Amino acid sequence: MLYNCQIVYNPANCLNNKKAYVNLCRLCTDSCPHQVISIYGELDAKRCTECGICMAVCPSDGFVYRNSDKLYEYIRNSEKIVLTCPQAIPAGHEIPCLGILDRDLWMTLMLYAREKELTIFTGECANCPDKKACGMSVQVFKEVHNTWKDHPPVRIKVAADDGNSESAIGETLSVQTQNEEKGWRDIGREKFEAMLAGNTSGETYLIPKTRQFLEETWKNCRSGIEVLPIPALNVSESCTNCGECPEICPQGALTKKESKEQLTLIYEPIKCVRCQRCVSICRSKALSMESKLLSYRLLVGKVLLHQGKRRFCSGCGKQVFDSFEPAMCIDCAVAANANWIIADSWNPSKE
């Protein structure tokens, strides 16, 4: 039997395959409400409901929506943007679930909503087996809403398909053809084979497609939005200039320039997928991911994130990573302390 699953695994983009790391990323397997993803990224198409939660939590397009290019084309070219889930009235462009809308795609839709009407129709999510994915996507929407207070309005309406789609939609929305009304679960063999021509499971690219779409939309945006709230890396004064964080970045979003005396960290937000590996390995807890208002130039450019002087042991010359004075490595500090104890024990003034 042929299963026309629209969510596919892209091993070339999976962070676990990009750069070795002691803690494997398990966001997709741990988040899947139906447990259809193996630890190797294999997806059981027979049981997958295409809720999209694996896409939403994956930071690097390890899981992708096979028809994403058609979705983006629809959003670009439509006079009105109408997105529907499979359980909603058949209008506009059907997506598998709201779960496929990650932060970048939500922000892209908001940019378009400044120029044309945007409506999203959903079914009764509380009764849907994919409500976890929808709930996560709505939570992401709320996070964007809280950091971008004056964003253009996005209309989300509950309009379950009760079989009387035409009267429920009204005159402003076009009814789909009979073939489209079948929904994504009933796509025929011919359409599925046509979809395979656009299969993205073998593509390799550094920047996730939703991020690329956001960048393209903002670049061509005619509404003059100067800044957007973008989660970005921050470095505090507790940085010890060890230089380990760029080594663990699987995206090359964080790079370093170093000399014997100084370390410089360069950050490229467009490449950063917010996996926070750098944050987790920072021994001084100097790194954090924070929402910042970035201009387009900062999003696509290179940012001087940190510049600091390195410190070296006054005894042996090795680099040290603390702020104590005088600067000494552990070995030299232990030796100096031992010598002090010996000298103090022979101090005649103590007798």
Buried (B, 14 or more C-beta within 10 A) or exposed (E): EEEBBBBBBBBBBBBBBBEEBEEEBEBBBEBBBBEBBEEEBEBBBEEBBBBBBBBBBBBBBBBBBBBBEEBBEBBEEBEEBBBBBBBBBBBBBBBBBBBBBBBBBBBBBBBBBBEEBBBBBBBEBEEBEBBBBBBBBBEBBEBBBEBBEEBBEBEEEEBBBEEEBEEBBEEEBEEBEEEBEBBBEEBEEEEBEEBEEEEBBEEEEBBBBBBBBBBEBBEEBEEEBEEBBBBBBBBEEEBBBBBEBBBBBBBEBBBBEEEEEEBBBBBBBBBBBBBBBBBEBBEBEBBEBEBBEBBBEBBBEEBEBBBBEBBBBBBEEEBBBEEEEEBBBEEBBEBBEEEEEEEEEEEEEEE
